């Protein structure tokens, strides 16, 4: 999937463990009812956000991931490419 929008915030790289790192990107999707959406870039994809700037128009390519833990369901929009 992909989603165009305007960059609102670019997070810093978080090192979760010695084998896992992540970085968040928040975009606003304009329209009659603007939406603010958070994407997560992990591992070698965190570097893709180095050249992105706040206010820039982007198109985020992502996968929708879901998991269940203790009866709760958690969803993540995991980015893998950005134009």
N, C-alpha and C positions, 0 to 999 in steps of 0.2 A: 504494500500500500504506500501511498505518498500523500503529503499534505502541505499545501502552500500556506505561508503566513509571514508575519513580521516578528523578528527576534525581539523579545522583551528582556531576557536575562540569559546569561551563559554562566554556568556554575564552574567552580574550580574542580580539579580532578581529586577525587577522594580515593585513597588507598584503603580498601576494606580489609584486605589481607595481602600477604606477599605474593599471592597468585591472582588477585582480583582487584581491578580499579574501575571506577565509573565517573561519569560527568553528566550533569543535567543541562538541558536546553529547554527554555520556555518560550513559546511563540504565541502570538495573538492571531486568531483567524478572524478577519474583518467580516462584517455583514450587518444585517439588521439586529442581530443578537450576537455580538462578538464573543468568541470563546477563547479562553486561555488554556493552553495544553502543554503538558510537560512530557518531554521525551528523555530517555536515558540512553547514553552511549557508553559501551563497556569495552574493556580490554584495549585492543589496538585501534578501536574506533574513536577513543577519546580525543585523539589528535586531529580528527576531522573538524573539531570546533575551534582550533587555533586561529583559523583565518576568517572566522565568522565575527560580525560586529553587531552590537545592539542597534536596532532600527532598520537593519538590512532585510530585504525581502528574500525569503529562502523557500525551498521545496525540500521537505524532509521525507526520506524514504525510510520506512520502518516496518517492523513485525509486531503484531499484537501477541503478547505472551500472557498466559494465565496460569495460576497455580493455586492449589488448595492447601491450607495449613490449619489444623485444629478446627475444622468446620467453616473456616472463612476462606473466601476466594479473593485473590489479589491479582490485579492486572498491571502490566507494564507495557508501554509503547517503547520498544527498543530500536533506536535509530541505527542505521547501517550505512547511510549515504546522505549527503546534503549538497544541494545545488544552489 
